[in-house]
Amino acid sequence: MNAPRCRFCDHPLTHTFCDLGMSPLSNAYVRPERARAMEPFWPLHARVCERCWLVQLEAFESPQAIFGDYAYFSSYSASWLEHARRYCEAMRARFGLGAHSRVVELASNDGYLLQYFRDAGVQVLGIEPAANVAQAAIARGVPTRVEFFGAAIGRTLAAEGCSADLVVANNVFAHVPDINDFAAGFAPLLRPDGVLTLEFPHLLE
């Protein structure tokens, strides 16, 4: 059997980081009519790349299957909303963001963060692949495009005049289907003096 390939550098993955056996897909709740049926299980086998040291799982489900009806809404967490509010205040103060500025969040979920920038008079745009979650953001007045972000989308947004002073990507790298294409979209999207911030929420706990 051929070894899986690294999702970043394409090197063969031969070293196990942690093997937790088989697991159903996260957030894939069983519908009542499927209560007596077997759930699909996938290997929860994390490997580490010898070349670039990225720890990763293989991709078994398509992005469309994972994000077609997404169950997680960021606004359910009061502590995360408070963190988002404080983050907004800190970024506005540090970078002088105002009515002339634009903040774009990648994987913006239900507008949990961008709502605070919008309320402060900053232009905002969310990019969210899960249509049901994006609709919740749109309903609360946060402009959101239902798309998977990548290099082509970054170039398209720049051509449409939607370049960003601040690009935010919170807890998203672990969920994107093509991390190289995802990262390639940052440069065209950012204005020449724009700022990119990445956050991994589990590290904040």
C-alpha positions as CSV (number, residue, x, y, z in Angstrom):
1,M,0.0,0.0,0.0
2,N,1.4,3.4,-1.0
3,A,2.0,5.9,1.8
4,P,-0.2,9.0,1.9
5,R,1.4,12.2,0.8
6,C,2.0,15.4,2.8
7,R,-0.7,17.9,2.2
8,F,1.9,20.7,2.2
9,C,5.1,19.4,0.6
10,D,3.9,16.1,-1.0
11,H,6.5,14.0,0.8
12,P,5.5,10.4,1.6
13,L,4.1,10.2,5.2
14,T,5.6,7.2,7.0
15,H,5.8,8.3,10.6
16,T,2.8,8.1,13.0
17,F,2.2,11.0,15.3
18,C,-0.9,9.6,17.0
19,D,-3.3,6.8,16.0
20,L,-6.7,7.0,17.7
21,G,-8.4,4.3,15.6
22,M,-11.6,4.9,13.7
23,S,-14.0,7.8,14.3
24,P,-17.1,9.3,12.8
25,L,-16.9,12.7,11.1
26,S,-16.9,15.6,13.6
27,N,-20.2,17.5,13.9
28,A,-21.9,15.0,11.5
29,Y,-25.0,14.5,13.6
30,V,-27.2,11.5,12.8
31,R,-30.6,12.4,11.5
32,P,-33.6,10.6,13.1
33,E,-34.4,8.7,10.0
34,R,-30.8,7.3,10.1
35,A,-30.8,6.4,13.8
36,R,-30.7,2.6,13.0
37,A,-28.1,2.9,10.2
38,M,-24.3,2.5,10.6
39,E,-22.4,5.8,10.7
40,P,-19.4,6.1,8.3
41,F,-16.1,5.9,10.3
42,W,-12.7,7.2,9.2
43,P,-9.2,6.6,10.4
44,L,-8.2,9.2,13.1
45,H,-4.5,8.6,12.3
46,A,-2.3,11.7,12.5
47,R,1.1,11.4,10.7
48,V,4.0,13.8,10.8
49,C,5.9,14.8,7.7
50,E,9.7,14.1,7.9
51,R,10.4,17.0,5.5
52,C,8.3,19.9,6.7
53,W,7.1,18.6,10.1
54,L,3.4,19.2,9.5
55,V,1.2,16.9,11.6
56,Q,-1.9,16.0,9.6
57,L,-4.7,13.6,8.9
58,E,-5.6,12.3,5.5
59,A,-8.5,13.8,3.7
60,F,-11.3,11.2,3.3
61,E,-14.5,13.3,3.0
62,S,-15.0,16.1,0.4
63,P,-15.1,19.7,1.6
64,Q,-18.7,19.9,0.2
65,A,-19.7,17.0,2.4
66,I,-18.1,18.5,5.5
67,F,-19.4,22.1,5.0
68,G,-22.7,21.4,3.2
69,D,-24.7,21.6,6.4
70,Y,-22.3,22.8,9.1
71,A,-23.3,22.4,12.7
72,Y,-20.9,24.8,14.5
73,F,-21.9,28.4,15.0
74,S,-19.3,30.6,16.7
75,S,-21.8,32.9,18.3
76,Y,-22.9,30.1,20.6
77,S,-19.9,30.7,22.8
78,A,-20.2,33.8,25.0
79,S,-16.5,33.7,25.9
80,W,-15.5,33.5,22.3
81,L,-17.7,36.5,21.5
82,E,-16.0,38.4,24.2
83,H,-12.6,37.5,22.8
84,A,-13.8,38.6,19.4
85,R,-14.9,42.0,20.8
86,R,-11.6,42.6,22.5
87,Y,-9.7,41.5,19.4
88,C,-11.7,44.0,17.4
89,E,-10.8,46.8,19.8
90,A,-7.1,45.9,19.8
91,M,-6.8,45.7,16.0
92,R,-8.6,49.0,15.5
93,A,-6.4,50.8,18.0
94,R,-3.1,49.2,16.8
95,F,-3.7,49.7,13.0
96,G,-5.9,52.8,13.0
97,L,-8.8,51.0,11.3
98,G,-11.8,53.2,10.5
99,A,-14.4,53.9,7.9
100,H,-11.6,54.0,5.2
101,S,-10.5,50.4,6.1
102,R,-11.7,46.9,5.2
103,V,-11.5,43.8,7.3
104,V,-11.9,40.4,5.6
105,E,-12.3,37.2,7.6
106,L,-11.7,33.8,6.1
107,A,-14.0,31.1,7.4
108,S,-16.1,33.9,9.0
109,N,-18.7,31.6,10.3
110,D,-21.9,33.4,11.5
111,G,-20.3,36.9,11.6
112,Y,-19.3,36.5,15.3
113,L,-16.2,38.7,14.8
114,L,-17.0,41.0,11.8
115,Q,-20.1,42.3,13.5
116,Y,-17.9,44.2,16.0
117,F,-15.9,45.8,13.2
118,R,-19.1,46.7,11.3
119,D,-20.6,48.3,14.4
120,A,-17.4,50.4,14.7
121,G,-17.9,51.7,11.1
122,V,-15.3,49.5,9.5
123,Q,-16.0,47.9,6.1
124,V,-16.2,44.1,6.4
125,L,-16.5,41.1,4.2
126,G,-16.7,37.4,5.3
127,I,-15.7,34.4,3.2
128,E,-17.5,31.3,4.5
129,P,-17.9,27.9,2.7
130,A,-20.8,26.7,4.8
131,A,-24.0,28.2,3.2
132,N,-26.2,27.7,6.3
133,V,-23.8,29.4,8.6
134,A,-23.1,32.2,6.1
135,Q,-26.9,32.9,5.9
136,A,-26.9,33.6,9.7
137,A,-24.1,36.2,9.2
138,I,-26.0,37.8,6.3
139,A,-29.1,37.9,8.4
140,R,-27.2,39.9,11.1
141,G,-26.0,42.4,8.5
142,V,-22.5,41.0,7.8
143,P,-21.7,40.8,4.1
144,T,-20.6,37.3,3.4
145,R,-19.6,35.3,0.2
146,V,-20.2,31.6,0.2
147,E,-17.0,30.3,-1.2
148,F,-13.9,28.3,-0.4
149,F,-11.0,30.8,-0.2
150,G,-7.9,30.3,-2.3
151,A,-5.6,32.1,-4.7
152,A,-8.3,32.7,-7.4
153,I,-10.7,34.2,-4.9
154,G,-8.0,36.5,-3.5
155,R,-7.3,37.8,-7.0
156,T,-11.0,38.2,-7.8
157,L,-11.6,40.2,-4.6
158,A,-8.6,42.5,-5.3
159,A,-9.9,43.1,-8.9
160,E,-13.3,43.9,-7.5
161,G,-11.8,46.6,-5.2
162,C,-12.2,44.5,-2.1
163,S,-8.5,44.5,-1.0
164,A,-8.1,44.3,2.8
165,D,-6.3,46.3,5.4
166,L,-6.7,43.3,7.8
167,V,-7.2,39.7,6.9
168,V,-8.2,37.4,9.7
169,A,-8.0,33.6,9.6
170,N,-9.1,32.1,12.9
171,N,-8.8,28.3,13.4
172,V,-9.1,27.6,9.7
173,F,-5.8,26.1,8.4
174,A,-6.7,22.7,9.9
175,H,-9.9,22.7,7.9
176,V,-9.0,23.8,4.4
177,P,-8.8,21.2,1.6
178,D,-5.6,22.7,0.0
179,I,-3.4,24.6,2.4
180,N,-1.0,25.9,-0.3
181,D,-3.8,27.3,-2.5
182,F,-5.4,28.8,0.6
183,A,-2.2,30.6,1.7
184,A,-1.5,31.8,-1.9
185,G,-4.7,33.9,-1.7
186,F,-3.3,36.1,1.1
187,A,-0.9,38.2,-1.0
188,P,-3.3,39.3,-3.7
189,L,-6.1,40.1,-1.2
190,L,-4.0,42.2,1.1
191,R,-3.3,45.9,0.4
192,P,0.4,46.8,0.2
193,D,0.5,47.7,3.9
194,G,-2.2,45.2,4.9
195,V,-1.9,42.8,7.9
196,L,-2.6,39.1,8.2
197,T,-3.5,37.6,11.5
198,L,-3.8,33.9,12.3
199,E,-5.3,32.5,15.5
200,F,-5.6,29.0,16.9
201,P,-8.3,29.2,19.6
202,H,-7.3,26.1,21.5
203,L,-4.0,27.8,22.3
204,L,-5.8,30.7,24.0
205,E,-7.6,28.4,26.5
